Each structure stands twice: as structure tokens, then as C-alpha cells.
Amino acid sequence: MKSDGTKSTVLKSEKLHIENKTIFIDLRENEGGQFIQIAELSNDRRSTVVIPFTGSAPFLEALGRIAEVELMGA
């Protein structure tokens, strides 16, 4: 995962516009390995979440479960 002062390289990037937000999803790599960085830009404020790539499968599974609940109207 990214540590202070360590530069990372963007391997793949996606940009989404949802309502009044811009969401950036980047696959990045640094000396510590690969990680996913999700950044939200809303009203000139930026929030970021970093997920180690080794945690990407459980993260996507959890997101899928949440989306299923939302789609069912619960």
C-alpha cells in the first residue's frame, strides 16, 4: 500500500460522473505493491480510499452484496 513519500504509478484509470460528484478509480503500483485508489471530488473537496489489491476480491464481493440488496428495494 502507499506510504508517505512513496511515488506510485497509475496502471489503469476510470472516471465516473454521478450526480454532482466525480469519482476516480485508479489501479496503482508502488514499491509496496498494487492497490486500488478511489477518490471522490465533490464541491471542491476530495476524499480518498485506498484498498490493497489483495483485498480487491472481498471488496468487490461486498459491494455486489450491497448492490443486490439495493436492487431488491430493501
C-alpha positions in Angstrom: 0.0 0.0 0.0 1.1 3.6 -0.4 3.2 5.1 2.3 4.1 8.7 2.8 6.7 10.0 0.3 6.4 6.9 -2.0 5.5 7.7 -5.6 3.1 5.5 -7.3 2.4 4.7 -11.0 -1.1 4.6 -12.4 -1.6 1.3 -14.3 -5.3 1.8 -15.2 -7.8 4.6 -14.5 -11.5 5.2 -14.8 -13.5 8.4 -14.3 -17.2 8.5 -13.4 -19.6 11.4 -13.2 -22.5 10.6 -10.9 -24.9 13.4 -9.9 -22.7 16.3 -8.6 -19.7 14.0 -8.0 -16.7 13.0 -10.0 -15.2 9.6 -8.9 -11.8 8.4 -10.0 -10.9 4.7 -9.7 -7.2 4.0 -10.2 -5.2 0.8 -10.2 -1.8 2.0 -8.9 1.5 0.4 -8.1 4.4 1.4 -5.8 7.3 -0.3 -4.1 4.8 -1.9 -1.7 2.7 -3.5 -4.5 -0.5 -2.8 -6.3 -3.5 -1.0 -4.8 -6.8 0.5 -5.8 -7.4 4.2 -5.1 -10.9 5.5 -5.1 -11.2 9.3 -5.0 -14.3 11.4 -4.9 -14.4 15.1 -5.9 -17.5 16.9 -4.7 -17.9 20.6 -4.1 -14.1 21.1 -4.5 -13.4 18.6 -1.7 -11.5 15.4 -2.4 -11.9 12.2 -0.3 -9.7 9.1 -1.0 -9.9 5.4 0.0 -7.0 3.0 -0.7 -7.6 -0.7 -0.9 -4.6 -3.1 -1.2 -5.0 -5.1 -4.4 -5.0 -8.3 -2.3 -8.3 -7.1 -0.8 -10.0 -6.2 -4.2 -11.9 -9.5 -4.5 -13.5 -9.3 -1.0 -14.2 -5.6 -1.6 -16.0 -6.3 -4.9 -17.9 -9.2 -3.3 -19.2 -7.0 -0.5 -20.1 -4.3 -3.0 -22.0 -6.8 -5.0 -24.0 -8.0 -1.9 -24.9 -4.3 -1.1 -26.0 -3.7 -4.7 -28.2 -6.8 -4.6 -30.0 -5.6 -1.5 -30.4 -2.1 -3.1 -31.8 -3.6 -6.3 -34.3 -5.7 -4.3 -35.6 -2.5 -2.7 -34.6 -3.3 0.9 
